[in-house]
Amino acid sequence: MGYAQAGYEVTGIDVKHGKRYPYEYIRGDVRDYLDVDYLKQFDVIHASPPCQTHSATKHLRNAQGKTTSKIDMIPEVRQALINSGVKYVIENVPQSPLIDPVQVCGTYFGLGVRRHRLFESNAPLVGTPCNHIVRPIGVYGSLNDEIPNGGKTARTLIEGQDAMGIHWMIWTELVEAIPPAYTKFIGLQL
């Protein structure tokens, strides 16, 4: 959504169904689309490899008895993007192995989440400062979850949607989403 707001024609690829995805959508494993000739058809490529192997919330997931089958796809995706020669952005969480990333924080945009995200690119980018004055609304794990010695997640789906600036997703999509304000900010720089 943020890239569309920045003026881009958007095509998305994901293994999950895209019922609520508002742009051209290809359901498939992105690794099947890393061919250099395929990638060269795009002006800019934004990649968001699964973050679960690097996320701070992996400890919450483990404490809740949940697991993940996600693998670290960053090196494979990065190499394909470099080989394509196309302008690219790779987004992921803090602690992920991105190269010279900038950080973006939701508080800069007045959102209810901090949701720090890193952006690596082969084009110059600037990040945002943080404005951590108000306690953030957690949009991760389960709704209305009290984390011992930690935060609290959104009480309702609407509260989570408002915090993220995303009003068309269900909770399971929202917890993995990037606020459109972030990608609009990045897209305008590109």
Disulfide bonds with the S-S distance in Angstrom:
none
